[in-house]
Amino acid sequence: MVTASVKSILSKKSSYKVNGSLWIECEGERFFGLGRVELLQRIDETGSINKAAKLMNMSYKKAWEMINALNSQAAAPFVITQTGGEKGGGSVITDEARQLISYHKNLRQRFAEFLERETGKLHL
């Protein structure tokens, strides 16, 4: 609850909004957020880390580092790579990746609702 003393500090002429970013950390480092969600979704769409990185204007090296971090910090890999073959291999995301993407989507929705509620309290 925003107290009357806090409201008295805010200018009546201005519009305020509670805002923030959301991600999951592992061992004090970013583990899972919007960038990694997008990368996984693009890998799922294209079947390729390289193509996914290009769609995001990201270097292949950075995408590969993100995938390695995800795979090494999780209990099961999020991306499985397949090398060689007639079409040059490819990559697929796992069910675990899909589950965490879904969890993160729902978490972001709850976070957005929290931000909206808190912003509403500023305007009472």
N, C-alpha and C positions, 0 to 999 in steps of 0.2 A: 504494500500500500504506500502510495506517495503521500508523505505527510504535508500538512499545511505549510510548514516551514520551508520545505523544498519547493512547493509551488510558488511561494512568495519570492523565491530567488529567480524564477523564470520570468522572462519578459512576456507580457501579455500580447505584444505585437508580433512575436515570433512563433513559428510552428516547430515543435520538437518531435523527434521520433527516436524510439529506442531501437538500436541496430546492433548487429553483431555477425560474426562468421562462425561456422561450425565445422569441426572435423574431429576425427577420432585419432588419438595419439597412442603410440606404443613405445614404452621405455623413454618417454619424454620427447619423442620426435613424431612429426606428422606421419600418420599411417594411412588414413583414408578420408578423403574429402572430395569436393566437386571435381577437381582436376583428374584424380584417379578414377572416379566414377565415369567421367567422360571418356577417358582413355580406354577403359574396359569396354564401354559400350561401343566405341568405334572399332575396337578389335573384334568385337562380336559381329558388327555389321560388315566389316571388310575381310575378316579372316587373316589380317596381317598387322603386325606391330608397326611396320614401316608405313603402310598406308594410313593407319590410324594416326601416327605421329604427323604425317604430312597434312592430314585434314585439320589437325590442331595447330599447325605452324610450329611444331616442336621438332627438335632434332631426334633422330632415331636413338642416339646415345642416351638422351634424357629419358625417352620413353622406356628404353631397355632398363635403365637404372631404376625407374619407378616400378616396373614389373618385377625386377629382382628384389627390391625392397619388400613389395607386397608378398611375393612368394616366400621370402625368407622369414618374414615376421608372422605369417599366418600358420595355422596348424596343417593346412593343406594348400597346395598351389592354387593360384587364381587364374593363371595363364599357362597353358600347355603349348609348347612349340613343337612343330614338326619340320624337320629339315629335309632338304633334297626333294626328290621326286620329280615327276614330269613338269609340274607347275611351280616348282621351286619351294615347296613346303608351305607353311602357314602357321597360324596360331588360333587357338580357341580358348574361350573363357570357361571356367568350370562352374558347376552348380553352386559351389561355395561362393564364388564371385557374384553370381546372380542373387544369392541369398543376402549377401552383405550390401549389394546395390539396393535391394528392396528395403532392407532395414534402414539404410542411410536415407532413402527417399522419405520413409515414414518419420524418421527422426527429424529431418529438415522441415517436414510439415508441422510437427509438434513445436519445433523451435520457432517457426514463423508465427504460429498461433500465440506462443508466449510473447514474442516481440510485439505483436499487435495488441495483446491485452495490456502489456506494460505501457505502450504508447497511449492507449486509451486512458489509462490512469493519469497521465500527464495533462490531459485535456478536461478533466472533470471540474 
